[in-house]
Amino acid sequence: MRTLKLNEDSSKLAKEVIGNLKASPSLELFKCIQCGMCTSLCPGARYSDYNPREMVKRVLDGDESVIYDDDIWNCFYCYTCNSVCPANNSASVVNQILRQKAINEGKQTDRLSAFLTYGDSFLEIGIGSIPAAFFDVLVKDFGPEWLDLKMNLDDVRKELGLGPVTLPEDSVEEINEILKITGFTRKMEKIRGSP
């Protein structure tokens, strides 16, 4: 059981979440009735210990340890929680804000390493692609045919009358410039621990 100190503002974290740029103006966090609809349909909750209802409750209780909870990294950002919430809340948005707080504090950055390869693909070829680190899992889930398709995608696309997946070099350079100007490249370097 958590005991509040008389001068402690338990709504500080919730107010910070609501005031975040990522939070929609329609986010009604303080109207959460803890009905559990978000958790009942959440695929992350179904296959892990992630519990969106509990996460939101912890935010409302001012429990900042939720920011460092490993379970919040099991949210898929599918927004199913938002689609069923009677108070128009989005545990997914709350989750994104909590994750960003952890990252800004230099915590949980090890969780981002798998995502770096997505960013690398934008920098290298101008489009997102599935990181090689996930290939073994995809072969296990979909069979060796998946890897065969991945390795021969350009030939398959040619047979279907489609152009190549790869972009022209000048387009890749333009995308790299946009990523640099918007701070994406700097964030990637920061996540990697570069100066």
N, C-alpha and C positions, 0 to 999 in steps of 0.2 A: 504494500500500500504506500502511496506517495503522499507525503504531508507537505502542504504549501506553507511557506512562511508568510506572516501577515503582510509584509511589505513587498512580497514577490508578485510580479505581474505575470501570471501564467499565460496570458494571451500575447505576450511579446513575440514568440515565434510565429504564431498564427498571423499576427498583424504584419510581420516581416514577409511572410509568404504572400499574403494578399497584396502587399505593396510592391512586390517584385514585378518587373517588366513582363515576365513570362505569364503572369497571372492575368486571366481575362477579367475585365471589369464586372462580368456577371458571376464570378466565382463567389459563392455564398458559403464560405467555410464555416462561419459561425452559426449557420442554419443546419448544420449536419445533425441528424437525429440518431446516428449510429445504428441505422436499420440493417446494415450489412449487405445491401443490394450490390454494392461495388465488389465485395468479396465473393458473393455467390456466383457471379459470372466471370470472374477474373481468371484468365488462363494461367497467369503467373501464380496465383493462389492455389490453383488446382494442381500444379506440378512442382510447387516449392513451399517453403514456409512463409512466403510473402503474404501479408494480410493488409490490403488497402484500408479497410475499416480501422484496424488497430493503428496503422501508420497515421491516419488523420486524427484519431483520438490522442495519440502521443503529441502531435503538433498542437492540438487544442489545449492539452494539459501543460504545454510549455516544456516538454521533455526533449531537450536538445540532443540527447544521446541517439535519437532516431536518425539524425544526420549521418551517424557513423555505423549504423546497422547494416550488416551485409545483406540482409533480406531485401532492402529497397532496390537492390540491383537486379532483382528478378522481375521487375515490371517490364512489360513488352511495349508500353506506350501505344496500346491498341485503342485506348479511349472507350472501351466497353463500360468502364466505371461511370464515365460521364453520361453515356447514353441511357443508363438506367437510374441515375440518381434523382430522387424526387426533389432535392434541394438545388439541383443544377451545379453540383460540385464535380470536380475532376481530380480524383486521387492521382491520376497520371501527371497532371500539371504540378500538383503538390510534390510528387516524387521527383520530377525534373528539377524543381527549385531546390529540394533537399540535396540531390546529387550535386548540383552546381555549387551549393554552399560547401559541401565536403571537398570538392575539387579545388575551389578557391582557397580553402584552408590547407591545401596540400595533402589532404587525406584521401584515401581510396583511389589515388591516381593509378595504382597497379591495375585497377579494374578497367582502365581505359586502353591498356596495351592492345587488346584484341581489336578495338575500334580504330586504332591508329592505321591499320592496314587499309581501312576504308578511305581514310583521308589520303593515305599514300597513293591509292589508285587515282584519286582526283588529281593529285599533283603530277603523277606519271603519265596517265592516259586521258585525263580530262573527264572521266566518268567514274561512277562508283562500281565496284565489283566485289564479289564475294572473296574475303581473305583466304589465302591458301591454308591458314590455320584451321579453317572449318571444313576443308575438303574431306578429311577422313570421316567426320561425322555425317556429312552429306552422302558419301558413298555408303556408309552403314545404313542410313535411313532410306535412301532411294536406290541403292544398288550400284554396281559398277557402270551401268549405263549412264549414270549422271556424269561421271568423270569422262567417259567417252564423249558425251555431248559437249562438255566444257572444253575438251581438248580439240574438238572438231567443229566448234560453233561457226566459224567463218565459212567452212564448207557447207554446213547445213543451211546457213543463211543464203549462201549463193544458190543452192538448189531451190530454195523457196523464192528466189527472185528478190532477195533483200540485200541491201548494201552491207559492208563490213561494220562491225561494232566499233572499231577504232575510229577516232577522230583525226582530221588532218592536223599536222604539226602546228600550224599557225593558230588553230582553234585551241589546242592544248596550251600554247603559250599565252593566249588571251585569258583562258580560264585561270592559269597560274597567276597572272597579273591581278585578276579580280580577287583571287584567294589571298594574295599578298596585301592588297589594299584594304580588304575587309577584316584583316587580322587573323584569318584562318591559319595561315602559315606560321605566324608567331605563336598561336595557341598550340599547334602541333609541336613546335620546338619546345615550348614550355612543358608540355605533357611528357616529352621525352627527357626533360631535364637539361636541355641545352641552355646556354646563356642567352 
